[in-house]
Amino acid sequence: MNRLASTLASLLAASSLLAGAAHAAISSRVFYVAPNGRDTWTGLRPSANAAKTDGPFATVERAQQAVRRLPKTRPNRVVLRGGLYPLKKPLQFGPDDSGAPNAPVTYAAYPRETPVLSGGERITGWRLAGQGRWQVTLPDVRSGRWNFIQLFVNGQRRFRPRLPKSGYAFIADGLPPTTANTKDGFDQFRFAPGQIRANWHNLEDVEVLPFHIWTMSRFRIQKVDAATNTVSFTGHTRGTSYWAGMPKGGRFLVENVREALNTPGEWYLDRTTGVLTYLPMPGEKMDRAEVVAPRIEQLLLLNGSVAEKRWVHDLAFDGLTFAHANWVTPKEGHSFQQAEADVSAAVNVEGARRVVFRNGAVAHVGGYGVRFGAGCQGNTLDNMEIDDLGAGGVILGELKYTEDPDALASHQTVRNCRIAHGGRLHNAGIGVFMGHSPYNVVEHNDIHDFYYTGISVGWSWGYGKSGAHHNTIAWNNVGDLGQGVLSDMGGIYSLGVSPGSVIHHNRFHDVRSFSYGGWGIYFDEGTTGMVAENNLSYNTKSAPFHQHYGKENIVRNNVFAFGQEAEVMRTRPEEHRSFTFERNIVTWTEGPLLGSNWSGNNYLLDYNTYWNAGKPFNFAGMTLAEWRAKGQDTHSVIADPRFVAPEKGNFSLRPGSPALDLGFKPIETKGIGRLTKSRTPDVKPPRAFPPPPPPQPVRDAFEGTAPGARPGLATVNEENEVAVVRVTEETAATGKRSLKFTDAPGQEHNYNPHIYYTPGFHDGVVVGRFALRVEPGATFYHEWRDSANPYHVGPSLRVEETGSLLANGKRLMALPMSQWVRLEVTCPLGAKAKGRYDLVVRSPGAASPARFTGLSCSPDFAALDWYGFTADGVKAATFYLDDVNLERTAA
């Protein structure tokens, strides 16, 4: 204490001399901090330009106070010895902690040591409670002063018990919002018996995780009605649009169920008693295990004042690790429209200039890792490891557009970082997210293992004002995204007007969406003025390149390869040119070249090299000659580009590549990704969310559903109370019940009512069987579809009012009216798909079945994601369906 008082006194005395010439003569200072103020002197060698060494300080805050009193004419340093620094509250820096442009203040790790500034608390005192369960009582939890939904054991994230234990549960029926939230969002759904129970322990702490399309919500339970199998929530989704819905067949998980605690690595916190229960992993010894639970949500706050234009500036944080940031589901739950961009960040920076984070880490956090918000300009993340993230990695800029140049977040650099293993709580988190923020550079990073998009640029839908322009995204390795959890994503995703923005020398790969929209480069709504060149984009579920709609973008000198549904996609035709697509190499083995909507001619493709493993293909249904007659691909060629090893991601060109003759320039790949070796191992942790569910066979005879009810296994679409689909006992092919479709005039859509199943078969030979009874005047329609946008149609059967049976528009035979007929469709999928299928019709009284082989459907149909039955008429009429069966017979 005497030493500290002496040090501070000397600092005050020195600061009083900083007038005139003496001010420039003061030397820089070095301060030392050590955990608990332990001895730091042994082996220390002050730097040559340090006039004095001060310390040890027990906390960073005390060293910070000392530095605050120093002149800003020389660089000053605070050096942290290795070890754990528990934070009871966030470490905060304001304008008074700033350095100067040529004299920054640096907070640095001692050489070859790792100081960890932790928002967590180590939990000890474990006792064996029997059956392999270890417990400890936490008084602050019992008293309500502490809660957490994350736990880290020996540096690894552990999860709370979930149901189902594997895979997903599926919503039995979607419901409209309750009266309280009619205009705000959805807040309830029906579940299958037993999926959610009203008698679970601490029901108010059980969380339901419904999956939407490109987001997932976290809700607390308000009520479980066991009589109707309805669960309602304390909060609601972010609107009543389709993308925020909780429809029938939608996936959900139930988390933090004490009754489900039975798997090693799981834990449960009982807030009523304060008892934490943990089931160790094999080999874990609880008397030696380091168990940490987070206490505070944010670890480091840099708070400048935008209103007063007082900035935090000229600071550097070198070699420091920030870890264990809390996030607890609010009482009303959590639901956001996209990217989880409203979630807090462990390191939050506002109103900062020329602040650098380098050679350090941010890990084990509940939200985003780092956020540069309003008024942040000219800041840098360099050689950082941002891992194990509840949401995403880095946020640059605000969600709100501003005209104030001082309030704008701009000119940030994210360089040479590993940003990985995100979405562990909020699976829509993004590696690097840019809102209304221009002049940023994101380069030489490794971004991987997220359940949504890798890099997102822009926050304006359409052609309105956008603050995201003149951004550079270059030399990044971005992959292992989606993993079948969410949809509508990309390796890089852009929104809005983006003049001056360039995407170059990146590797976007292995993007797997749940349903539609696993793209490599994805120009979404209003993307304008974007240039994408010298990129590699490959191994995507949907397409390596997709533009929803936008204006005058340039896509040149890229390699696009191995899309599953298409290679180049364009969704919306507009009056202006969508994009110029030139000097690219496109190679693939399945699906069409051009997907979605290529109507009109407001796009330009030329000087490209196309190769489909030597197989024939077309251009949006046109021959090459017809396509060229439109002015497209006039100089392009269909030829083997002569890649070295494309199946291994090596797209270097062998000598003699025809692409070179068209002006294609070989893409330099040596500098793609992180430039320096990671300081910590990059080990992919276990999945936080299940992979896509396996294909679901359909066996629906409607016997278990009460007459007058909707079918329990299919999704039902109706418009009113007249044209409906209901189970009935009026007639049945087998048993007592069947499904009655009642059609009626005056509907907005003639394809209602209809039902569909979502089987998810993508390979093998699939057989669909059903019994059908058509009454006079009814129009029946049955179709197989994939999940492409637009979808490809497989087998398609139609029975007209007269009883004529058509297959994909071709008349086959007449069916008897008011009698049960059995139909069987056999169609190969995946690699076996040939755009052909077989049909067998068994009519009563017929001597033998009618057989039709080699019926044609879309040549691009290779996956069965939608299996539907439609009342397609415009008159009052009925038909009946029974014994619906769909299964794969061979792989």
N, C-alpha and C positions, 0 to 999 in steps of 0.2 A: 504494500500500500504506500509506503514511504517513497519507493522508487517511482511509482506511478505519479504521486503528487509532485515529486521533483521534476519528472519528465514534463508534465503539463505546465508547471511553473516556467520551465525553460522555454517551452513553446510559446507561452504568452509573452515572455520577455523578448523572444526573438521577433514575434509578430509586431511588437511595439516599435521596433527599429526599422520597419519596412517603409521608410519615407526616403525619397530621393535616391541617391546613388547606392546607398546601402541595400536597397531592395533587390537590385540585380545581382548582388554578390552572394546572396544566401544560397547555400548548396542544398541539393535534394536530400531527403531523409528516407530511411527505411525503417518500418515498424514491423515487429513480429507478433504474430498471434498464434496461440497454441491451445488445443482443447484443455479446458479447465485451468489455463494459465500455467501449464507445466513448464519445467525448465527447457528453454530453447537454445541455450548458449553453446552447449557442447558441439563442437565441430562446425560452428557457424563461421563463415568468412564474409564479412560485409563487402559489398561491391566497391570497386575502386573509386567510384564517383560519389559514394555516400559519405557525408561528413560525420554521421553519427548513426548508431543503431539503437533503437528503442524497443522496449518490450521486456518480458512477454506480456501481452494483454490476454485476458481470459476470453474476451468476446471480440468479434469483428466490430461491433458497435463502439466499443471503447477506442479502438484504433481509429475508427472513422471520426470520432470526436476530436482526436488529436490531429488528424490530417486536416480537418476542417479549419483549423487555426493557422495552418501554414500558408506561406505565400504561394501564388500560382505561377511563379516564374521558372520553376524547375520541376522536372518530373519527380513525383513522390510515389513510394511503393509501400504497400502493406503486404507482407508475406505471411501466408498461412501454412503452419506445419501440418503434416498429414494427420488424419483422424476424423472423428465424428463431431460435428458442431450442431447440437440440437437447437432448433429454433422454436421458441415459444410463440413468436409472432413473426410476420414477414420482415426480412431485412430491408430497410427502406433507405433510398437515396433521393435527395432533393437538389435544387439548384446550388445550394451552399456546399455540396459535396463535389462540385465540378472541378475539373482541372482547367487547362488552357490549351489552345490549339497546338502549341509546341511544347506543352508541359502537362501531359495527361497524368491523372492519378490512376495507378494500377493496383488492383487487388489480385495477387498471384499466389500460386502454389509454390511451396519450397521445392527445389529441384528433386525430381524422382519421388515425390510424395503426393498423396492424393487427399486433400481436404474435402470432406463431404458435408455440405450444409443441408441438414435434414429437417424436414417438417414432420418427421415421425417420432415415435417413441418405441424403444426396444422393450419387448414384453418378456418378462422372466417370471419365475415362481410357478412353473407348470407342475401340475400333479396328475398322476394317472387316475382316470375315473372309470376304468374298466372298458373291456371290449375294444382295446386299442385307441381309446379316446383320451386326449390330454386336455386339461382345463385349467383356466386361471380366472380369477375374479378381478375385474377392473372397477374400482370404486367410482371413478369419474364417469364411466358409462352408466352405472346404476343410478347415479345422481342426476343424469341428464346433461352433464357438462361435455360429453364426448360421444361421438358416433363415427363409425367408419364403415365403408363397404369394400375396402381393399385390404389385403394382407400380403406381406412379402416375407418369404422364408428363405434364408440363405441366398438372398439376392434374386429370388424368383417369385413371380406373381402367383398367388393361389386364389381359387375361385370359391364362391359360395355355392351351396347345393342347388341344383336346378332340376326341373322336370320339363319334359321327359329326360331321362338319364342319357339318352342318345337321340339325335335327330330333333325334330320339331313336333309341336302340337299344331293342330289346324283348327281355325275358327269354324264352329258348326254353323253359325248364321250371323251375318252382319246386321247391325241394328242402327236406326237413326239416332242422332244425339238426343239426350234427355232434354226436357223442356228448358232446364237452366242453361244449356249450351247449344241451343238450336242453331244459332248463327255463328258459333265460335269454333266448334270442332266435335269430333266423335269421342264418346266417353263410355261406351259399353259394347259388349258383344255377347253372343251365346257360345257356350262351349259344350263339348261332348261330356256325358256323365263321367264323373270321376277326375276330370282334368284339373279342376280347381275345387277346393273343399272349404266350406264355411267354418269348419272346426279346426283348421290348421292353427298351430301355436303362433301367437303374436301376428294375427292376420294383417294388421295394419303395417307390418314390416315386410310382408311378402310383396314382391314386385312382379308385375306382368310386363313382358317385353313384346309388344306387337310389331311385326315387320311390315313396313309400307312398301314403297317401291325403291326409292333411293335413300330412305332413312329408316330409323327404328326409334320408337318411343320407349320411355321408362315410366311406368305408372304405378302408383300405390292404389291399393284396393279400398274402395269405399264400402262396397257391399257385395255379398255373394248371395244370390237367390237360388237356393237349392231346388226349389219347386220348378223353376223355369230354366235352370242352368244358365243364368245370366250373371255376368260380373260387370260391375260399374266402378268407375275410377274417380279419384279425387280431382283429377285434372282432365284435360282434353287435348286432342291433336291440334295442329296449327292450321285449322281450317276444315271446310267441308268439301274441298275438291277431291277428286278421285285419288290423287297422290297421297293424301293424308288419311285415306279410308282404312277401315278394318273389315274387309269383306269376307264373305263366306269362302273358306278354303285358304285364307291368309294364314301365314305362319305366326306362331308366338311361342315364347318360352315363359316359364314361371321360375323366379329366382328367389333365393333366401327362404327356402322351405325347410324348417328344422326336421320334419319327418322324412326328408329325402337325404339327410346327412348320413352317407354310408360308404363313400368312396375315398380312398387315400388322397390327400391333397386338398380336401374340402374342409371348410370351417363354417362355424355359425356363431354369431354374436347375439346373445339374448339381452336386449336392452332393458328388460324389466328387472333382471337379476344382476346384470353386469358380467355374466359368465361367458367367456370365450372358449369355444370347444374346437379342437383341431385334430384331424386324423392324419398322422404323419405319413409321408411317402416312404416307400421301402428304403431302409438305410438311414433315415433321419433320426438323430438322437436328440430328444428335446432338452436334455441338460446341456447340450452344446450348440443347438440351433440358434441362429440369429433371426429372431422374429420381430418384424417392425410393422407397426400400424401407423398410418398417417394421422396427424392431428390438425394441421393447418392447411388451407386450400392453396395459398400462394406463398412462395418462398422468397422471392426477390421482387421488390417494387421500385421502379424508377419513376418518380412523379415530378415532371416539369409542369409548368402552368401555361397552357395554350392561351387562356384568356389574358394573362399578364405578360405573355411572351418571355417568360423566365424559364430557361431550358436547363435540364440536366445535360451536361456536355463534357466531352473529353475525359471519359472514364474507360478503363479497360479491366476486364475480368479474365484472368489468364490461368487456365489449368484447374479451375474450380468445378466441383460437381454439385449440382443441386438435385436433391432426391426426396422422394416420399411426400408428395403433395396430395392432400385429401380432396375428395369430392363426394358429397352425400346427396342422394336423391331428395329433392325438395318435397314438402308436404303435398304439393299439387302435381308432383311428377315432373318429367322433362320431355318436351317434344319441340323440335325445331324443323324448319322447312328444308334446310340443305346444309351439308358440310359441317354440322355441329358448330357453326361459326360463332355461336353465342356462349359457348362454354369457356370458363375461365382458363387462364394460362398460369403455369407455375412461376414463370418469369414474365412479368408484365411491365412493359415499358411505355410510358406516355410522355410526350413533350421532350424528347431526347435528341441530341445532336452529337455525332461523332463518338458514339459509344461502341465499344468492341467487346464481343465475347469470343474467346479463342481457346483452343487446346483443352476444352473442358467437356462437361456432359450435363444433360438434363435427363433424369430417368425416374421411372416408377412414379408416374404422376396420374392424376385422375382426369385431367382435361387436356388442353394443349400444352406443349412444352414451352414455347416462347411466343410472345405477342409484341409486335411493334405497332402501337396504336396512334391516336391523333397527335399530330405535331412531330412525329418521329421522322427525322431526315438524316441521311448519311451515316447510318449505323450498319454494323457488320457482325455476322456470325461466321466464324472462320475455324475450320478444323474442329467442329463440335460433334459430339455423339449424342443424339437425341432419341432415346430408346424407351420402349415399354410405356406406351402412352395410352391414357384412358380415351382420348379422342385423337387429335392430330399432332403434327410436329410444330409447324411455324405458321403464324398468322402475320401477314403484312397488310396494314391499312384497315380502314373502317368499312362498315356495311352501309354507311350513309355518305352520299355525295356531298362535297363541299367546294365552294368557290374560293374559300379563304386559303391563300397559298401557305400561310403559316400553320394552319390546322391540318393541311394535307400531309399524309404519311407518304414519303417518297424516297427514292435514291437509297434503298436498303440493299445490302449484298448478303446473300447466303451462299457460301462457298466452301467446298471441300468438307462437307458434313456427311455423316451417316444419320439418316432420318428413317427410323424403322420400327416395326412391331407396334403399329398403332391400332386404334379402334377397340381397345380392350374392354372399355365400358360403353362407349358411344361409337358404334361401328361405322358411322358415316364420316368420321374424322379424316382429314386429308394431310398428305405429307407436307406440302407447302401451299398455303392458301393466300391469295392476293385479292383483297376487296377493291375499293376505289383507291388504287395506289399505282402511280406511274414511276418510270425510270428505275425499276428494280433490276438487279442482276441475280439470277439463280443459276449457279454453274458448278460443275464438277462435283455433284453430290450423288450419293447412293441413296435411293429412296425405294423402300420395299416393305412387303408384308403389311399391307393395309387391306381393309375390306371394302374400300371405296376408291376414290380417285387419288392419283399420285401428286399432281400439281394442278391447281385450279387458278385461273386468271380471270378476274372481272366479277362484277356483281350488279349488272344491269341487263335486263331481258329486253332485247329489241334494239332500236336505234336511238334511244334517248341519250342523255348526258352520261358519260362514263369517265371515271377517274383512272381507269386501268389502261394506260397507253405507254408506248415506248419502254416496254419491259423486254428483257432478254432472258431467255431460258435456253441454256446451252451446256453441252458436255455432261449431261446427267444420265445416270443409269437408273431407270425407273421400271420396276416390275413386280411380279407376284402380287397382283392387285385383285380386288373383288373376291376371289376365292369362292365364288358361287354363293355369296351371302346377300349382296345387294345388286341392284340393277341400275342402268343408265349412268355409266361411268366411263372414264378414260384414263389412259396413261397421263395425258394432259387434257384438260377441259377448259374451254374459254367461253366467255360471255361478253357481249356488247362491243362497242366501237373501240378499236385497239390500234390506231395508227402508230407506226413506228415499232410495233412489237415483233420480235423475231424468235422463232423456235428453231434452233440449229444444233446439229451434232449431238443429238440425244438418242438413247436406246430405250424405246418403249416396248415392253414385251410381257407376255403372260398375263393377260387381262381376262378374267373369267367372271362374268356377271351371273346373277341368279337366273334371270330370264333374258330380256332384251338388253342391248346396250352395253356390251363389253368391247369398247373401241380403244385403239391406240392413240391417235390424234383425233380429238373430238371438238369440232367447232359448233358450239350450241348457239342458242338464240341470239341473233344480231351480231355475231362475230364479224368484224369489219376491219380490213387493212392489215390482217395478220399474214406474216410470211413464215412458212414452214419449209425448211430446206436442209438437206444433208442429214436427215434423220433415218434411223432404222426403226420400223414399227412392225411387229410380227407376233404371231401366236395369240390371237385375240378371238374371243368367242363370237363377236359380231363382225367387225371389220377393222382392219388396220387404220383406215381413215374414214371419217364420217363428218359431213356438215349437215346440221339440221336446217338452219337457214342463216344467211349472212350475206356480206357484200364484198366483192372485189378482193378476196383473199388469194394468196399465191402459194401454191404447193408445188415445189420443184426439187428435183435431184434428190429424191428420197427413195428408200426401199420399203415397199409394203408387201408383207408376205404372210401367208398361212392364216387368213381369216377363216372362221368356220362358216359364217352365214353369207358373207360377201367380202370383197376386197376394198371396194370404193363405194361409199354410200352417200346419197344426197336425198334429203327428205322433202323440202319445200321449194317449189318453183316460185321465182319472183320476177319482177319486171327488169331488175338489174342483173348484171353478171354475178353469179354465185361465187365462182372461183376460177382461176386458171390452174390447170393441172398438167405440168409439162416436165419432160426429161426425168421421169420417175421409172423405176423398175417395179413391176407388180408380178409376183409369182405365187401360185396357190395350187392346192390339190383337191379341194372340195368347194361346193357352192358356186354361185355365179361370180363373174367379174364385177358387175355393177348391180348394186342392190338399192332397194327403196324406190324413189321417184325420180325418173329422168325425163319427165315430160318437159315440153318447151325446149329451148336451145340456148338459154342464158348461162352458159358455162363453156369453157374451152379446154379440150384435152388434145395434146399433141406431143410428138417426139418422145413417146413413152415406149417401153419395152414390156410386152405382156407374155407370160408363159404359164400354161396350165398343165405342166408335166406332159406336154405333147397331146393332150386331149382337146377335142374341139370345144368351142364356147361361143357365146354370142355377146353382143353389146346391147344390154337392156332389151333383149328380144330381137335385135336387128343383126343382120350379117355385117361384116366389116365394110362391104361396099355400101350398104344402106346407111351405116353409121357415118361413113366418110361423105356421103351425099349431103349430110346435115352440116358438113364442115368440121367434123370431129375426127381427131387422130389421123389427120391427112398424111403425116409423115411417120406415124408410129409403126412398130413392127411386132409381129408375133414370132418370137424366137427365144431359144434358150439363152439366158443372160450369162451362163457359165460361172455361177457362184462356186466358191471353193468348197464349202460345207454348210449349206443353208440350214440343214436339219440340226446343226449344232450352234446356230446363231452366227456363223462366220459367212458374211455376205461380201467378202472380198471377191474381186473379179479375176478370173483367169484370163490369160492373153486371148485376144480375139473375140471378146465380148461384143455383141452387136450394139449394146447400149452405148459403148464408147463412140461409135460412129454417129450416134444421134446427139452427141454433146453431153452425155452423162459424165460427171466428174467423180472418180472414185472417192468414197467417203472415208475420211481419216477417223479411225476408231480408237487409236492408242490412248488418247486423252480422255475418253468417255468414263465418267465415274469419278470416284474419289482419288485424289492424287497421292495421298499419304496413307500409310498403313494404320489401321485402327489401333488404338491403345488398349482397347478392351475387346475380348472375343465377341463376334457377332453370331450369337446362337439363337436360332429361331425358337421361340417358346411354343408350348402347346397352343392349339387353336383356342380362341376365345368364343367362337361361335361355330355351330356345326356346319359341315359341308352341305351341299344341296341334298335334299332327300333322294333316296333311290327311286327308280321308276315305281309308280303306284299302279298295280293291276286294279282293274275295276270289276267288281262282282256285285251287282245291284239288282235284286229281284223285288224290292219294295215291300217285302213281307213284314219287315220290322217297323214300318212307318204307319202311323194311324191314318185311316181314311180321312181325306180332307186336308191333310198336311202336305207341305212341300217335301220333295225327296231329301233324304238326309245326307247323301254323299255328293250330290252334284250342286253346282252353283246355278241358281235360278234367276233369270231376268224376265221381269214382267213390267207392264206399264200401268195397269189398272186392275180393278177387282173382277173384271169380266173375262179378259184374255189371260188365263192363268194355267199353271201346271200343278196338278194335285194328285195325290195317291187316291185310288178308287177301288171299290169292290164290285163295280159294274161288270167287269170282265177281266180275265187273266189268261195268259198263255200257260202258266203253271201256277200252282198255289191258289190263293184267293184274291191277290191284289196286283194291280198294274199301275202305270202312270198315265194319267189322262191329260192331253194337251187340248185346251179349249181356245180356239182362235176367234177373233171378232174384228169387225170393220172399225175404222176411225182411229187406228193407232198411228202414232208418229212414225214408228219403224215397223215395217211389215215382218221383220225377222223376230219380232216378239209375239208370244213368249218363246223363250228357248232355254235350254239347260246345257251345261258342259262340264266335263271332267278335265283334270290337268294331270295326265299320267306321267309325262316326262320320259318317254322311251326314245332313246337316241341311237339305238343299234339293234341288231338282230332282226328276226322276222316276227312281226306282231300280227295277231289275229283278233279281230273284233267280231263279236256275235251279238245279235239282239233279235227279239221278236217284235213284230209290228202289225198293228191292225188299223187300217185306214178306213174311215167312214166317208161316204160320198161328199164331195165338195171340199175335202181337206187337201192341203198342200204340205207335204212332209219334206224335210231337208236334213241330210246328215253329212257331216264334213269332218275331215282330219286336217289339222293345221300345225305348222311349227310356230316358233315365237319370233320369227324375223319381223322386221318393220320395213315394208308391209310383209305380212305373213305369206308363206307359200302353201298352196292348197294341195293336199294329197287326195286320197279317195274321197269322192263326192257323189252322193246318191240323192236323187230327188224323185218324189212320187207326185205327179200332177193331179189335178182335180179328177181327171178321167181315169186315173189308176195307172197311167204310163210310168214305167220305171226308167229313169235316165241315169247314166253314169258319166260324170264330168261332161254333161251336155249331150251325150250320145244315148239315143233311145235303145233300150234292150228288150223290154217285154212289157206286158200288161200284168198288173197284180190284181188278184181277186179283192173286191171290196168287202168290208165288214167281216173279214176272216183273218185269223192269225197266220202270218207268214214269217218264216225265219230266214235271216240274212247273215252271211258270213263273209267278212272281208279279210284278205291276207295280203300284207304289204311289207316288203323288206325295207329296213332303215339303215342309216349310217353308211358304211362303206358298201353295203349290199344294195343300197337304193338305186333304182334304175328308172324312176318315173313311171313305174308300172305296178299294177296290183291285180289280184284275182277276186272274183265274186262268186258265191254260191247262193242260190235262192231256193228255199224249200217251201213249196206251196201245198196246202192240203189237197189231197186227192190226186196229186201229180204222181205219175209212175216213177219218176226219178228227178233229182234236183236239176235245176238249170245252172249250168256252169259257164262262166265268162272269164277267160284268161287274158292276161296282157293288156288290161284296160289302162289307158294312159292318164296320167296326172302331171302336175308340175315336175319337170326334170330336176328342179332344185329342192324338192321336198325330200327331207331325209331324217326328220325328227318329229315325233308326235308329242306336242305340248298342249293341244286343245282338241278335245273329242266331243263334238256337239250334236245336239238334236234340236231342230227348229220347226215351229209352226209358221210357215212362210207364206200363208195366204192372206187375203184381204176380205174374206167372207166369214160368216159364222159357221164353224165346222169343228170337228174333233178327230183326233186319232189317239191310239193307245200304244204304249211302249212297255216292254217287259223283258226280263232276263238279260239285262245289259252285262256283257262280259268282254273284258279286254285283257289280253295277256301276251307275253313274249314267249314264243315257242322255241327260239334258238338264238344264240348269241352271235 
